[in-house]
């Protein structure tokens, strides 16, 4: 009987200890941070841009080789209430995509060279997103959230106005692109600042391709639309 009582006492004690361990609130860092009307910060990150093609005729897809690029920007955050924030996050995004054409695109033309089949598209975007951040209740020193909105980008590497086209080796893209964005992340509060890793998808709403002068161009004639899409991995410091 004594052994049973001892076992019961140990079980009750362990349950109480577990309850205290998981229910006890930790000391909150930066407790009043989110009560400020305006907050500021910056972010560093990686980006990976791709193209989504729609075609006029059924031909082999244009293959897109993507590369990881670098992102840097600033943050201004306007508090609406405990769960909603309006954010403006202008930034600079540098990336490159390589387009690989199938030789069948050149049927009826001269035998294509390796340089004809490959187009390098370098982009330097100045990105202007206006986003709504929807957060859960803060749990100790972290707070998950989802974020979304619209953005516009100015491509500083655009050659839209270049009179030369693919016949001269110039693959042309438009200067202005409009996107919608969706993502999620977690705010982590430490003693000195708030650190936020987040991941976001961006999807262009407008066609980005500048077509060649020749309506039968093997590089552009079969493309109905070419729209940017991408993934951002950002690390924010506020």
VENURWO-V371603 format. One record per residue. N is the residue number from 1. RES is the residue in one letter. SS is DSSP state (hx for helix, st for strand, lp for the rest). OMEGA is omega as a letter, one per 30 degrees, with the letter a starting at -180 (* if undefined). NEAR is the number of other C-alpha atoms within 12 Angstrom. Layout:
n:N res:RES ss:SS omega:OMEGA near:NEAR
n:N res:RES ss:SS omega:OMEGA near:NEAR
This chain:
n:1 res:X ss:lp omega:l near:7
n:2 res:X ss:hx omega:a near:8
n:3 res:X ss:hx omega:l near:9
n:4 res:X ss:hx omega:l near:10
n:5 res:X ss:hx omega:l near:11
n:6 res:X ss:hx omega:l near:12
n:7 res:X ss:hx omega:l near:13
n:8 res:X ss:hx omega:l near:14
n:9 res:X ss:hx omega:l near:14
n:10 res:X ss:hx omega:l near:14
n:11 res:X ss:hx omega:l near:14
n:12 res:X ss:hx omega:l near:14
n:13 res:X ss:hx omega:a near:14
n:14 res:X ss:hx omega:l near:14
n:15 res:X ss:hx omega:l near:15
n:16 res:X ss:hx omega:l near:15
n:17 res:X ss:hx omega:l near:14
n:18 res:X ss:hx omega:l near:13
n:19 res:X ss:hx omega:l near:13
n:20 res:X ss:hx omega:a near:13
n:21 res:X ss:hx omega:a near:12
n:22 res:X ss:hx omega:a near:13
n:23 res:X ss:hx omega:a near:13
n:24 res:X ss:lp omega:l near:14
n:25 res:X ss:lp omega:l near:14
n:26 res:X ss:lp omega:l near:17
n:27 res:X ss:lp omega:a near:14
n:28 res:X ss:lp omega:l near:21
n:29 res:X ss:lp omega:l near:23
n:30 res:X ss:lp omega:a near:23
n:31 res:X ss:lp omega:a near:22
n:32 res:X ss:lp omega:a near:17
n:33 res:X ss:hx omega:a near:26
n:34 res:X ss:hx omega:l near:32
n:35 res:X ss:hx omega:l near:18
n:36 res:X ss:lp omega:l near:18
n:37 res:X ss:lp omega:a near:19
n:38 res:X ss:st omega:l near:20
n:39 res:X ss:st omega:a near:24
n:40 res:X ss:st omega:l near:24
n:41 res:X ss:st omega:l near:25
n:42 res:X ss:st omega:l near:28
n:43 res:X ss:st omega:l near:30
n:44 res:X ss:st omega:a near:29
n:45 res:X ss:st omega:l near:29
n:46 res:X ss:st omega:l near:29
n:47 res:X ss:st omega:l near:35
n:48 res:X ss:st omega:a near:31
n:49 res:X ss:st omega:l near:37
n:50 res:X ss:st omega:l near:33
n:51 res:X ss:st omega:l near:33
n:52 res:X ss:st omega:a near:27
n:53 res:X ss:st omega:l near:29
n:54 res:X ss:st omega:a near:22
n:55 res:X ss:st omega:l near:19
n:56 res:X ss:lp omega:a near:16
n:57 res:X ss:lp omega:a near:14
n:58 res:X ss:lp omega:l near:14
n:59 res:X ss:lp omega:l near:21
n:60 res:X ss:lp omega:a near:19
n:61 res:X ss:lp omega:l near:23
n:62 res:X ss:lp omega:a near:31
n:63 res:X ss:st omega:a near:21
n:64 res:X ss:st omega:l near:27
n:65 res:X ss:st omega:a near:21
n:66 res:X ss:st omega:l near:25
n:67 res:X ss:lp omega:l near:23
n:68 res:X ss:st omega:l near:21
n:69 res:X ss:st omega:a near:28
n:70 res:X ss:st omega:l near:27
n:71 res:X ss:st omega:l near:31
n:72 res:X ss:st omega:a near:29
n:73 res:X ss:st omega:a near:29
n:74 res:X ss:st omega:a near:28
n:75 res:X ss:st omega:l near:30
n:76 res:X ss:st omega:a near:29
n:77 res:X ss:st omega:l near:29
n:78 res:X ss:st omega:l near:25
n:79 res:X ss:st omega:l near:24
n:80 res:X ss:lp omega:l near:19
n:81 res:X ss:lp omega:a near:20
n:82 res:X ss:lp omega:a near:22
n:83 res:X ss:lp omega:a near:22
n:84 res:X ss:st omega:l near:24
n:85 res:X ss:st omega:l near:31
n:86 res:X ss:st omega:a near:28
n:87 res:X ss:st omega:l near:31
n:88 res:X ss:st omega:a near:31
n:89 res:X ss:lp omega:l near:36
n:90 res:X ss:lp omega:a near:28
n:91 res:X ss:st omega:l near:33
n:92 res:X ss:st omega:a near:29
n:93 res:X ss:st omega:a near:37
n:94 res:X ss:st omega:a near:31
n:95 res:X ss:st omega:l near:32
n:96 res:X ss:st omega:l near:28
n:97 res:X ss:st omega:l near:30
n:98 res:X ss:st omega:a near:24
n:99 res:X ss:st omega:a near:30
n:100 res:X ss:st omega:a near:24
n:101 res:X ss:lp omega:l near:29
n:102 res:X ss:lp omega:a near:23
n:103 res:X ss:hx omega:a near:24
n:104 res:X ss:hx omega:l near:21
n:105 res:X ss:hx omega:a near:28
n:106 res:X ss:hx omega:l near:23
n:107 res:X ss:lp omega:a near:15
n:108 res:X ss:lp omega:l near:12
n:109 res:X ss:lp omega:l near:15
n:110 res:X ss:lp omega:l near:12
n:111 res:X ss:lp omega:a near:15
n:112 res:X ss:lp omega:l near:20
n:113 res:X ss:lp omega:l near:15
n:114 res:X ss:hx omega:l near:14
n:115 res:X ss:hx omega:l near:19
n:116 res:X ss:hx omega:a near:27
n:117 res:X ss:hx omega:a near:26
n:118 res:X ss:st omega:l near:25
n:119 res:X ss:st omega:l near:31
n:120 res:X ss:st omega:a near:27
n:121 res:X ss:st omega:l near:33
n:122 res:X ss:st omega:a near:27
n:123 res:X ss:st omega:l near:38
n:124 res:X ss:st omega:a near:29
n:125 res:X ss:st omega:l near:35
n:126 res:X ss:st omega:a near:29
n:127 res:X ss:st omega:a near:33
n:128 res:X ss:st omega:l near:30
n:129 res:X ss:st omega:l near:34
n:130 res:X ss:st omega:a near:29
n:131 res:X ss:st omega:l near:31
n:132 res:X ss:st omega:a near:31
n:133 res:X ss:st omega:a near:34
n:134 res:X ss:st omega:a near:29
n:135 res:X ss:st omega:l near:27
n:136 res:X ss:lp omega:l near:21
n:137 res:X ss:lp omega:l near:18
n:138 res:X ss:lp omega:l near:26
n:139 res:X ss:st omega:a near:23
n:140 res:X ss:lp omega:a near:21
n:141 res:X ss:lp omega:l near:27
n:142 res:X ss:st omega:a near:27
n:143 res:X ss:st omega:l near:28
n:144 res:X ss:st omega:l near:25
n:145 res:X ss:st omega:l near:30
n:146 res:X ss:st omega:a near:27
n:147 res:X ss:st omega:l near:32
n:148 res:X ss:st omega:l near:32
n:149 res:X ss:st omega:a near:28
n:150 res:X ss:st omega:a near:28
n:151 res:X ss:st omega:l near:31
n:152 res:X ss:st omega:a near:30
n:153 res:X ss:st omega:l near:36
n:154 res:X ss:st omega:a near:29
n:155 res:X ss:st omega:a near:29
n:156 res:X ss:lp omega:l near:23
n:157 res:X ss:lp omega:a near:26
n:158 res:X ss:lp omega:l near:26
n:159 res:X ss:lp omega:a near:28
n:160 res:X ss:lp omega:a near:23
n:161 res:X ss:lp omega:a near:18
n:162 res:X ss:lp omega:l near:21
n:163 res:X ss:lp omega:l near:17
n:164 res:X ss:lp omega:l near:18
n:165 res:X ss:lp omega:a near:26
n:166 res:X ss:hx omega:l near:31
n:167 res:X ss:hx omega:l near:22
n:168 res:X ss:hx omega:l near:17
n:169 res:X ss:lp omega:a near:22
n:170 res:X ss:lp omega:l near:29
n:171 res:X ss:lp omega:a near:38
n:172 res:X ss:lp omega:l near:33
n:173 res:X ss:st omega:a near:37
n:174 res:X ss:lp omega:a near:29
n:175 res:X ss:lp omega:a near:27
n:176 res:X ss:st omega:l near:31
n:177 res:X ss:st omega:l near:33
n:178 res:X ss:st omega:a near:30
n:179 res:X ss:st omega:l near:30
n:180 res:X ss:st omega:a near:30
n:181 res:X ss:st omega:l near:32
n:182 res:X ss:st omega:l near:29
n:183 res:X ss:st omega:l near:29
n:184 res:X ss:st omega:l near:28
n:185 res:X ss:st omega:l near:28
n:186 res:X ss:st omega:l near:29
n:187 res:X ss:st omega:l near:34
n:188 res:X ss:st omega:a near:31
n:189 res:X ss:st omega:l near:30
n:190 res:X ss:lp omega:a near:21
n:191 res:X ss:lp omega:a near:16
n:192 res:X ss:lp omega:a near:14
n:193 res:X ss:lp omega:l near:23
n:194 res:X ss:st omega:a near:30
n:195 res:X ss:st omega:a near:27
n:196 res:X ss:st omega:l near:30
n:197 res:X ss:st omega:l near:29
n:198 res:X ss:st omega:l near:32
n:199 res:X ss:st omega:a near:27
n:200 res:X ss:st omega:l near:31
n:201 res:X ss:st omega:l near:29
n:202 res:X ss:st omega:a near:35
n:203 res:X ss:st omega:a near:32
n:204 res:X ss:st omega:l near:30
n:205 res:X ss:lp omega:a near:22
n:206 res:X ss:lp omega:l near:26
n:207 res:X ss:lp omega:a near:26
n:208 res:X ss:lp omega:a near:36
n:209 res:X ss:st omega:l near:35
n:210 res:X ss:lp omega:a near:34
n:211 res:X ss:lp omega:l near:33
n:212 res:X ss:lp omega:l near:28
n:213 res:X ss:lp omega:l near:21
n:214 res:X ss:lp omega:a near:15
n:215 res:X ss:lp omega:l near:15
n:216 res:X ss:lp omega:a near:20
n:217 res:X ss:lp omega:l near:24
n:218 res:X ss:lp omega:a near:32
n:219 res:X ss:lp omega:a near:41
n:220 res:X ss:lp omega:a near:36
n:221 res:X ss:lp omega:a near:25
n:222 res:X ss:lp omega:a near:28
n:223 res:X ss:st omega:l near:32
n:224 res:X ss:st omega:l near:21
n:225 res:X ss:st omega:l near:23
n:226 res:X ss:st omega:a near:32
n:227 res:X ss:st omega:l near:30
n:228 res:X ss:st omega:l near:41
n:229 res:X ss:st omega:a near:31
n:230 res:X ss:st omega:l near:32
n:231 res:X ss:st omega:l near:32
n:232 res:X ss:st omega:l near:35
n:233 res:X ss:st omega:a near:29
n:234 res:X ss:st omega:l near:34
n:235 res:X ss:st omega:a near:30
n:236 res:X ss:st omega:l near:31
n:237 res:X ss:st omega:l near:27
n:238 res:X ss:lp omega:* near:28
